[in-house]
Structures are given as structure tokens and as C-alpha cells.
Amino acid sequence: MKYRCNTPSCSAYHNYGGKGVKVCDEWNNVENGFINFYNWAMDNGYKDNLTIDRIDSNGNYEPNNCRWVTKSKNTAYGNIKTVRRKANNGTYYGISPTNEYYKFDNASDFARQHNLNDSLLRDMANKIKYKNSKYKGWIFGFVKDLK
């Protein structure tokens, strides 16, 4: 949460801090931010299998705008709000282990349909950590980058 909002080099920054989403001072301060967040989390249903969700996706990370939900619910809420999540760099491409070529706009949907990890797919397409490598035999990128 803090990394996405406070670190411009984070691959997800453009969807959080880059759009003005902030972590409230109560949770973000160096002195007691962690303990404040921990206490809020424990009092508001934190469990290891849950992820934090902003009730108003345009709002900040703060006690009155956050809740704990499953990752699938969080993704579903996001998809309802945005209808589909188009990549900032345009349309993705994927080349399967059998050399089939795919074009798609939604990494989460594509990953789910092909039993892949959507975060790894995005990182590969964005050339983060996985430059020139394959994931389960797949190659990913953006159509605009094809030469």
C-alpha cells in the first residue's frame, strides 16, 4: 500500500500515487504509523487470506475508506468500477509455448483463462525483472513495442 502510493519506481505507482492516492498521515508517519495501521487492521477484521480494499477507489488509504476483502473480491470490485483494465502501454501480446500469438487488453482475464499469474505477466510485458525471459514457456510484451 505505502510502496504503491509513495514510490514512483513501483510498477503500480501510476494507478495509485501517480493518480493522487495517498496513505493517510495516521498510517504513513515514521514514528507510529505501523502500530496505528496494525491496531486498525486487527480491530477491523484482518486475516492472512485478505487484502486491503479502498471502498471509494478514488479515495485515499485511511480508516474510514478501507476494508479487508479476499483478493478475488478486490479484483471483482475493481473490474466493476473500471469495466475492464486496459494496459497503460496499450494492447498486450502473448506468444504461447506452442507459438500461438494472442492480443489482449486485460492481463487479469487473460492470465485467468490460461492459468497464469497476472502480476508476472504484467511485469514481463513491462520488462520489469523478467527481460528476455519466458514464463511457463510464454513471452509477453506490448503490441506497440513489436518491430
Backbone as a printed PyTorch tensor [residue, N CA C, xyz], in Angstrom:
tensor([[[  0.8340,  -1.1790,   0.0000],
         [  0.0000,   0.0000,   0.0000],
         [  0.8860,   1.2530,   0.0000]],

        [[  1.7950,   1.3370,   0.9640],
         [  2.6690,   2.5070,   1.0420],
         [  3.5970,   2.5690,  -0.1700]],

        [[  4.1150,   1.4310,  -0.5850],
         [  5.0300,   1.3850,  -1.7190],
         [  4.3290,   1.8610,  -3.0000]],

        [[  3.0960,   1.3840,  -3.2330],
         [  2.3410,   1.7780,  -4.4300],
         [  2.0460,   3.2700,  -4.4560]],

        [[  1.8370,   3.8420,  -3.2890],
         [  1.4620,   5.2610,  -3.2100],
         [  2.6580,   6.2070,  -3.1180]],

        [[  3.7650,   5.7490,  -2.5600],
         [  4.8830,   6.6430,  -2.2490],
         [  6.1150,   6.4750,  -3.1310]],

        [[  6.1550,   5.4390,  -3.9740],
         [  7.3870,   5.1300,  -4.6980],
         [  7.1820,   5.1850,  -6.2110]],

        [[  7.6050,   6.2670,  -6.8520],
         [  7.4100,   6.3930,  -8.2990],
         [  8.0100,   5.2530,  -9.1190]],

        [[  9.0200,   4.5610,  -8.6280],
         [  9.6060,   3.4530,  -9.3950],
         [  8.7870,   2.1670,  -9.2880]],

        [[  7.7720,   2.1320,  -8.4380],
         [  6.8820,   0.9670,  -8.3130],
         [  6.0790,   0.8220,  -9.6090]],

        [[  5.9680,  -0.4030, -10.1280],
         [  5.2550,  -0.6160, -11.3900],
         [  3.7740,  -0.2370, -11.3000]],

        [[  3.2010,  -0.2330, -10.1070],
         [  1.7820,   0.1070,  -9.9320],
         [  1.5850,   1.5690,  -9.5110]],

        [[  2.6640,   2.3230,  -9.3690],
         [  2.5640,   3.7030,  -8.8890],
         [  1.5860,   4.5310,  -9.7220]],

        [[  1.5970,   4.3460, -11.0320],
         [  0.7220,   5.1420, -11.8960],
         [ -0.7580,   4.9500, -11.5650]],

        [[ -1.1090,   3.8210, -10.9560],
         [ -2.5070,   3.5710, -10.5710],
         [ -2.8280,   4.0490,  -9.1630]],

        [[ -1.8380,   4.4700,  -8.4130],
         [ -2.0360,   4.8590,  -7.0180],
         [ -1.4510,   6.2510,  -6.7860]],

        [[ -0.2120,   6.3330,  -6.3350],
         [  0.4010,   7.6210,  -6.0660],
         [  0.3770,   8.5540,  -7.2680]],

        [[  0.5700,   7.9930,  -8.4580],
         [  0.5430,   8.7900,  -9.6780],
         [ -0.8110,   9.3920,  -9.9750]],

        [[ -1.8750,   8.8210,  -9.3930],
         [ -3.2250,   9.3630,  -9.5550],
         [ -3.6500,  10.1720,  -8.3380]],

        [[ -2.7090,  10.3790,  -7.4260],
         [ -3.0030,  11.1990,  -6.2550],
         [ -3.5010,  10.4340,  -5.0390]],

        [[ -3.5420,   9.0900,  -5.1180],
         [ -3.9730,   8.2960,  -3.9660],
         [ -2.8590,   8.3300,  -2.9240]],

        [[ -3.2390,   8.6100,  -1.6960],
         [ -2.2620,   8.7240,  -0.6060],
         [ -2.6130,   7.7660,   0.5270]],

        [[ -1.6290,   7.4990,   1.3590],
         [ -1.8460,   6.7940,   2.6230],
         [ -1.9720,   7.8880,   3.6730]],

        [[ -3.0110,   7.8140,   4.4920],
         [ -3.2500,   8.8700,   5.4860],
         [ -2.0390,   9.0350,   6.4130]],

        [[ -1.8830,  10.2100,   6.9720],
         [ -0.7650,  10.5010,   7.8780],
         [ -0.7550,   9.5600,   9.0810]],

        [[ -1.9290,   9.1930,   9.5490],
         [ -2.0330,   8.3030,  10.7000],
         [ -1.3140,   6.9740,  10.4570]],

        [[ -1.3490,   6.4700,   9.2100],
         [ -0.7140,   5.1940,   8.8710],
         [  0.6600,   5.3630,   8.2290]],

        [[  0.9520,   6.5350,   7.7320],
         [  2.1580,   6.7370,   6.9310],
         [  3.3200,   7.3390,   7.7050]],

        [[  3.0800,   7.8460,   8.9050],
         [  4.1810,   8.5250,   9.5960],
         [  5.2040,   7.5240,  10.1330]],

        [[  6.4320,   7.9630,  10.2010],
         [  7.5570,   7.1050,  10.5670],
         [  7.4850,   6.6770,  12.0340]],

        [[  7.0630,   7.5630,  12.8970],
         [  7.0760,   7.2830,  14.3360],
         [  6.1510,   6.1570,  14.7600]],

        [[  4.8630,   6.2820,  14.4340],
         [  3.9150,   5.2770,  14.9140],
         [  2.9140,   4.8400,  13.8550]],

        [[  3.2150,   5.0860,  12.5900],
         [  2.3060,   4.7150,  11.5040],
         [  2.0170,   3.2300,  11.4610]],

        [[  3.0680,   2.4150,  11.6190],
         [  2.8500,   0.9730,  11.5450],
         [  1.9340,   0.4900,  12.6590]],

        [[  2.1730,   0.9240,  13.8900],
         [  1.3500,   0.4600,  15.0060],
         [ -0.0840,   0.9630,  14.8660]],

        [[ -0.2660,   2.1810,  14.3550],
         [ -1.6150,   2.6880,  14.1030],
         [ -2.3380,   1.8190,  13.0730]],

        [[ -1.6200,   1.5000,  11.9860],
         [ -2.2180,   0.6490,  10.9570],
         [ -2.4970,  -0.7420,  11.5170]],

        [[ -1.5550,  -1.3090,  12.2370],
         [ -1.7220,  -2.6410,  12.8300],
         [ -2.9600,  -2.6760,  13.7310]],

        [[ -3.0970,  -1.6950,  14.5980],
         [ -4.2540,  -1.6500,  15.5020],
         [ -5.5600,  -1.5470,  14.7170]],

        [[ -5.5860,  -0.6910,  13.6960],
         [ -6.7850,  -0.5820,  12.8650],
         [ -7.0840,  -1.9250,  12.2010]],

        [[ -6.0490,  -2.5530,  11.6440],
         [ -6.2330,  -3.8280,  10.9410],
         [ -6.8140,  -4.8930,  11.8670]],

        [[ -6.2480,  -5.0230,  13.0490],
         [ -6.7140,  -6.0340,  13.9970],
         [ -8.1480,  -5.7590,  14.4600]],

        [[ -8.4940,  -4.4990,  14.5910],
         [ -9.8480,  -4.1230,  15.0260],
         [-10.8780,  -4.2100,  13.9070]],

        [[-10.4060,  -4.3620,  12.6650],
         [-11.3220,  -4.3130,  11.5210],
         [-11.3020,  -5.5720,  10.6640]],

        [[-10.9810,  -6.7060,  11.2580],
         [-11.1580,  -7.9840,  10.5770],
         [ -9.9900,  -8.5240,   9.7850]],

        [[ -8.7670,  -8.0190,  10.0220],
         [ -7.6150,  -8.5430,   9.2900],
         [ -7.4860, -10.0530,   9.4630]],

        [[ -7.2100, -10.7550,   8.3540],
         [ -6.8430, -12.1750,   8.3330],
         [ -5.8010, -12.3350,   7.2350]],

        [[ -4.9480, -13.3570,   7.3650],
         [ -3.8650, -13.5570,   6.3980],
         [ -4.3480, -13.7230,   4.9610]],

        [[ -5.5560, -14.2490,   4.7710],
         [ -6.0330, -14.5070,   3.4130],
         [ -6.7700, -13.3060,   2.8000]],

        [[ -6.7440, -12.1700,   3.4800],
         [ -7.4570, -10.9930,   2.9830],
         [ -6.4830,  -9.9140,   2.5160]],

        [[ -6.9970,  -9.0030,   1.7260],
         [ -6.2100,  -7.8920,   1.2080],
         [ -6.9670,  -6.5940,   1.4760]],

        [[ -6.2360,  -5.5100,   1.5930],
         [ -6.8930,  -4.2330,   1.8750],
         [ -7.5630,  -3.7180,   0.6090]],

        [[ -8.7340,  -3.1090,   0.7770],
         [ -9.5060,  -2.5840,  -0.3370],
         [-10.0110,  -1.1990,   0.0320]],

        [[ -9.9060,  -0.2740,  -0.9080],
         [-10.4830,   1.0550,  -0.6980],
         [-11.9420,   1.0190,  -1.1410]],

        [[-12.8410,   1.3920,  -0.2730],
         [-14.2730,   1.3830,  -0.5650],
         [-14.5630,   2.3390,  -1.7220]],

        [[-14.0370,   3.5520,  -1.6390],
         [-14.1030,   4.5010,  -2.7470],
         [-12.7520,   4.4360,  -3.4430]],

        [[-12.7300,   3.8620,  -4.6430],
         [-11.4490,   3.6480,  -5.3270],
         [-10.7510,   4.9440,  -5.7060]],

        [[-11.4470,   6.0710,  -5.6310],
         [-10.8150,   7.3670,  -5.8770],
         [-10.2990,   8.0020,  -4.5900]],

        [[-10.6350,   7.3840,  -3.4510],
         [-10.2230,   7.9180,  -2.1620],
         [ -8.8690,   7.4070,  -1.7280]],

        [[ -8.4390,   7.8700,  -0.5770],
         [ -7.1360,   7.5040,  -0.0290],
         [ -7.2270,   6.2610,   0.8440]],

        [[ -6.0600,   5.7460,   1.1950],
         [ -5.9780,   4.6820,   2.1910],
         [ -6.0850,   5.3530,   3.5570]],

        [[ -7.2320,   5.2010,   4.1860],
         [ -7.4880,   5.7820,   5.5030],
         [ -8.5730,   4.9460,   6.1750]],

        [[ -8.6570,   5.0070,   7.4960],
         [ -9.5540,   4.1100,   8.2300],
         [-10.9960,   4.0870,   7.7360]],

        [[-11.5650,   5.2290,   7.4090],
         [-12.9680,   5.2330,   7.0100],
         [-13.1950,   4.8640,   5.5480]],

        [[-12.1270,   4.5670,   4.8040],
         [-12.2690,   4.2030,   3.3930],
         [-11.6730,   2.8340,   3.0770]],

        [[-11.3170,   2.0620,   4.0960],
         [-10.6760,   0.7750,   3.8390],
         [-11.4180,  -0.3630,   4.5290]],

        [[-11.2690,  -1.5340,   3.9550],
         [-11.8540,  -2.7630,   4.4950],
         [-10.9700,  -3.9220,   4.0620]],

        [[-11.1950,  -5.0810,   4.6480],
         [-10.4750,  -6.3070,   4.2900],
         [-11.3840,  -7.1850,   3.4550]],

        [[-10.9050,  -7.6200,   2.2870],
         [-11.6620,  -8.4960,   1.3930],
         [-10.7180,  -9.5330,   0.8090]],

        [[-11.2790, -10.5810,   0.2060],
         [-10.4400, -11.5670,  -0.4770],
         [ -9.8760, -10.9220,  -1.7450]],

        [[ -8.7720, -11.4660,  -2.2450],
         [ -8.1540, -10.9400,  -3.4670],
         [ -9.1340, -11.0100,  -4.6350]],

        [[ -9.9090, -12.1060,  -4.7310],
         [-10.8540, -12.2220,  -5.8440],
         [-11.9600, -11.1730,  -5.7480]],

        [[-12.4290, -10.8710,  -4.5420],
         [-13.4330,  -9.8140,  -4.3650],
         [-12.8410,  -8.4580,  -4.7310]],

        [[-11.6030,  -8.2170,  -4.3160],
         [-10.9400,  -6.9540,  -4.6140],
         [-10.8380,  -6.7690,  -6.1300]],

        [[-10.4380,  -7.8180,  -6.8360],
         [-10.3410,  -7.7670,  -8.2940],
         [-11.7130,  -7.5380,  -8.9110]],

        [[-12.7200,  -8.2320,  -8.3870],
         [-14.0810,  -8.0740,  -8.9080],
         [-14.5730,  -6.6410,  -8.7130]],

        [[-14.3250,  -6.0530,  -7.5320],
         [-14.7180,  -4.6630,  -7.2970],
         [-14.0400,  -3.7510,  -8.3080]],

        [[-12.7670,  -3.9690,  -8.5340],
         [-12.0280,  -3.1480,  -9.4940],
         [-12.5740,  -3.2840, -10.8960]],

        [[-12.9200,  -4.4970, -11.2920],
         [-13.4570,  -4.7180, -12.6320],
         [-14.8350,  -4.0980, -12.7950]],

        [[-15.6390,  -4.1090, -11.7400],
         [-16.9520,  -3.4740, -11.7950],
         [-16.7860,  -1.9710, -11.9880]],

        [[-15.8260,  -1.3900, -11.2680],
         [-15.6310,   0.0590, -11.3200],
         [-15.0400,   0.5150, -12.6430]],

        [[-14.1490,  -0.2980, -13.2240],
         [-13.4540,   0.1420, -14.4360],
         [-13.9410,  -0.5600, -15.6920]],

        [[-14.8570,  -1.4690, -15.5810],
         [-15.3750,  -2.3120, -16.6380],
         [-14.2760,  -3.2330, -17.1750]],

        [[-13.1710,  -2.6870, -17.5840],
         [-12.0100,  -3.5040, -17.9170],
         [-10.7680,  -2.6690, -17.6850]],

        [[ -9.7020,  -3.3260, -17.3430],
         [ -8.4670,  -2.6160, -17.0360],
         [ -7.5520,  -2.6750, -18.2500]],

        [[ -7.5370,  -1.6170, -19.0040],
         [ -6.6860,  -1.5670, -20.1870],
         [ -5.2790,  -1.1660, -19.7720]],

        [[ -4.3170,  -1.7890, -20.3580],
         [ -2.9210,  -1.5010, -20.0450],
         [ -2.5830,  -0.0650, -20.4340]],

        [[ -1.8080,   0.6050, -19.6060],
         [ -1.3930,   1.9720, -19.9120],
         [ -0.5270,   2.0310, -21.1670]],

        [[  0.1840,   0.9530, -21.4500],
         [  1.0630,   0.9290, -22.6160],
         [  0.3790,   0.3710, -23.8580]],

        [[ -0.9310,   0.2180, -23.8240],
         [ -1.6680,  -0.2770, -24.9760],
         [ -1.9930,  -1.7570, -24.8540]],

        [[ -2.2090,  -2.3760, -25.9740],
         [ -2.6130,  -3.7750, -26.0380],
         [ -1.4240,  -4.6930, -25.7970]],

        [[ -1.6560,  -5.7110, -24.9830],
         [ -0.6370,  -6.7330, -24.7200],
         [ -0.5690,  -7.7160, -25.8870]],

        [[  0.5720,  -8.3880, -26.0070],
         [  0.6290,  -9.5910, -26.8430],
         [  1.2090, -10.7110, -26.0000]],

        [[  0.8500, -11.9110, -26.3650],
         [  1.4100, -13.1000, -25.7340],
         [  1.7050, -14.1230, -26.7940]],

        [[  2.8360, -14.7940, -26.6740],
         [  3.1820, -15.8970, -27.5750],
         [  3.2740, -17.1410, -26.7110]],

        [[  2.4230, -18.1060, -27.0210],
         [  2.3080, -19.3110, -26.1970],
         [  3.4910, -20.2460, -26.4210]],

        [[  3.6240, -21.2560, -25.5650],
         [  4.6910, -22.2470, -25.7540],
         [  4.5870, -22.9880, -27.0840]],

        [[  3.3700, -23.0120, -27.6680],
         [  3.1840, -23.6630, -28.9750],
         [  3.2220, -22.6450, -30.1140]],

        [[  3.7260, -21.4480, -29.8240],
         [  3.9290, -20.3770, -30.8010],
         [  2.6320, -19.7430, -31.3150]],

        [[  1.5370, -19.8510, -30.5530],
         [  0.3080, -19.1630, -30.9170],
         [  0.4200, -17.7130, -30.4400]],

        [[ -0.0810, -16.7910, -31.2570],
         [  0.0060, -15.3610, -30.9660],
         [ -1.3530, -14.8610, -30.4760]],

        [[ -1.3470, -14.1220, -29.3690],
         [ -2.5670, -13.5620, -28.7960],
         [ -2.3940, -12.0610, -28.5930]],

        [[ -3.4710, -11.3020, -28.7950],
         [ -3.5230,  -9.8880, -28.4360],
         [ -4.6510,  -9.7360, -27.4250]],

        [[ -4.4160,  -8.9430, -26.3490],
         [ -5.4390,  -8.7720, -25.3220],
         [ -5.2030,  -7.4750, -24.5640]],

        [[ -6.2790,  -6.9630, -23.9570],
         [ -6.2090,  -5.7140, -23.2120],
         [ -6.2260,  -5.9150, -21.7040]],

        [[ -6.7340,  -7.0380, -21.2420],
         [ -6.8920,  -7.2630, -19.8110],
         [ -6.0010,  -8.4150, -19.3580]],

        [[ -4.9090,  -8.0920, -18.6680],
         [ -3.9460,  -9.1050, -18.2290],
         [ -4.5650, -10.0720, -17.2310]],

        [[ -5.4140,  -9.5790, -16.3470],
         [ -6.0320, -10.4540, -15.3360],
         [ -6.9100, -11.5080, -15.9900]],

        [[ -7.7500, -11.0730, -16.9250],
         [ -8.6260, -12.0310, -17.6160],
         [ -7.8190, -13.0410, -18.4170]],

        [[ -6.8200, -12.5530, -19.1530],
         [ -6.0070, -13.4550, -19.9680],
         [ -5.2830, -14.4690, -19.0850]],

        [[ -4.7000, -13.9920, -17.9940],
         [ -3.9720, -14.8900, -17.0860],
         [ -4.9070, -15.9500, -16.5130]],

        [[ -6.0910, -15.5430, -16.1170],
         [ -7.0580, -16.4890, -15.5580],
         [ -7.4400, -17.5520, -16.6020]],

        [[ -7.6520, -17.1390, -17.8370],
         [ -8.0460, -18.0580, -18.9080],
         [ -6.9460, -19.0580, -19.2520]],

        [[ -5.6860, -18.6900, -18.9970],
         [ -4.5580, -19.5420, -19.3820],
         [ -3.7750, -20.0740, -18.1870]],

        [[ -4.3750, -19.9520, -16.9930],
         [ -3.7620, -20.4720, -15.7650],
         [ -2.3600, -19.8910, -15.5340]],

        [[ -2.2650, -18.5540, -15.6340],
         [ -1.0050, -17.8470, -15.4550],
         [ -1.1430, -16.8330, -14.3230]],

        [[ -0.0380, -16.3280, -13.8430],
         [ -0.0230, -15.3080, -12.8060],
         [ -0.0620, -13.9340, -13.4760]],

        [[ -1.1080, -13.1510, -13.2050],
         [ -1.2620, -11.8660, -13.8880],
         [ -0.1750, -10.8610, -13.5340]],

        [[  0.3260, -10.8890, -12.3030],
         [  1.3920,  -9.9560, -11.9230],
         [  2.6780, -10.2470, -12.6910]],

        [[  3.0270, -11.5280, -12.8160],
         [  4.2260, -11.8920, -13.5870],
         [  4.0430, -11.5160, -15.0560]],

        [[  2.8470, -11.7500, -15.5800],
         [  2.5690, -11.4010, -16.9710],
         [  2.7990,  -9.9020, -17.1860]],

        [[  2.2390,  -9.0730, -16.2970],
         [  2.4100,  -7.6190, -16.4230],
         [  3.8790,  -7.2190, -16.2890]],

        [[  4.5710,  -7.8110, -15.3110],
         [  5.9910,  -7.4910, -15.1270],
         [  6.7980,  -7.8400, -16.3740]],

        [[  6.4850,  -8.9800, -16.9930],
         [  7.2030,  -9.3600, -18.2170],
         [  6.9000,  -8.3830, -19.3450]],

        [[  5.6380,  -8.0400, -19.5070],
         [  5.2580,  -7.1060, -20.5760],
         [  5.9180,  -5.7470, -20.3740]],

        [[  6.0280,  -5.3370, -19.1180],
         [  6.6470,  -4.0460, -18.7940],
         [  8.1610,  -4.1260, -18.6710]],

        [[  8.7070,  -5.3050, -18.9080],
         [ 10.1530,  -5.5550, -18.8480],
         [ 10.7210,  -5.2430, -17.4640]],

        [[  9.9610,  -5.6200, -16.4300],
         [ 10.3950,  -5.4570, -15.0440],
         [ 10.8450,  -6.8140, -14.5430]],

        [[ 12.0810,  -6.9420, -14.1730],
         [ 12.6680,  -8.1580, -13.6090],
         [ 12.8310,  -9.3020, -14.6070]],

        [[ 12.0060,  -9.3640, -15.6350],
         [ 11.9800, -10.5460, -16.4890],
         [ 12.3450, -10.2290, -17.9340]],

        [[ 13.3250,  -9.4160, -18.1520],
         [ 13.7260,  -9.0440, -19.5020],
         [ 14.1680, -10.2880, -20.2650]],

        [[ 13.6230, -10.4540, -21.4640],
         [ 14.0320, -11.5280, -22.3800],
         [ 13.9050, -12.9300, -21.7870]],

        [[ 12.9450, -13.1500, -20.9230],
         [ 12.7670, -14.4990, -20.3860],
         [ 11.3420, -14.9570, -20.6340]],

        [[ 11.1130, -16.2230, -20.3650],
         [  9.8080, -16.8150, -20.5830],
         [  9.1930, -17.1930, -19.2470]],

        [[  7.8880, -17.2230, -19.2220],
         [  7.1260, -17.6590, -18.0530],
         [  6.2340, -18.8080, -18.5030]],

        [[  6.5060, -19.9910, -17.9780],
         [  5.7830, -21.2090, -18.3810],
         [  5.8010, -21.3640, -19.8980]],

        [[  6.8900, -20.9240, -20.5270],
         [  7.0320, -21.0250, -21.9710],
         [  6.4210, -19.8640, -22.7460]],

        [[  5.7710, -18.9370, -22.0610],
         [  5.1250, -17.7900, -22.6930],
         [  6.0790, -16.6070, -22.7810]],

        [[  5.8600, -15.7660, -23.7870],
         [  6.5550, -14.4920, -23.9400],
         [  5.4660, -13.4110, -23.9830]],

        [[  5.6730, -12.3010, -23.2570],
         [  4.6880, -11.2180, -23.2190],
         [  5.3460,  -9.8840, -23.5020]],

        [[  4.5560,  -8.9800, -24.0450],
         [  5.0080,  -7.6230, -24.3020],
         [  3.8170,  -6.7750, -24.7050]],

        [[  4.1190,  -5.6260, -25.2940],
         [  3.0770,  -4.7470, -25.8020],
         [  3.1810,  -4.6750, -27.3120]],

        [[  2.0350,  -4.6920, -27.9720],
         [  1.9850,  -4.6800, -29.4280],
         [  2.7800,  -3.5070, -29.9820]],

        [[  2.6980,  -2.3380, -29.3340],
         [  3.3930,  -1.1420, -29.8340],
         [  4.9040,  -1.3150, -29.8500]],

        [[  5.4290,  -2.2650, -29.0440],
         [  6.8690,  -2.4790, -28.9680],
         [  7.3950,  -3.4640, -30.0030]],

        [[  6.4830,  -4.1490, -30.7160],
         [  6.9230,  -5.1010, -31.7330],
         [  7.5260,  -4.3380, -32.9030]],

        [[  8.6060,  -4.8460, -33.4050],
         [  9.2790,  -4.1490, -34.5230],
         [  9.0680,  -4.8780, -35.8090]]])
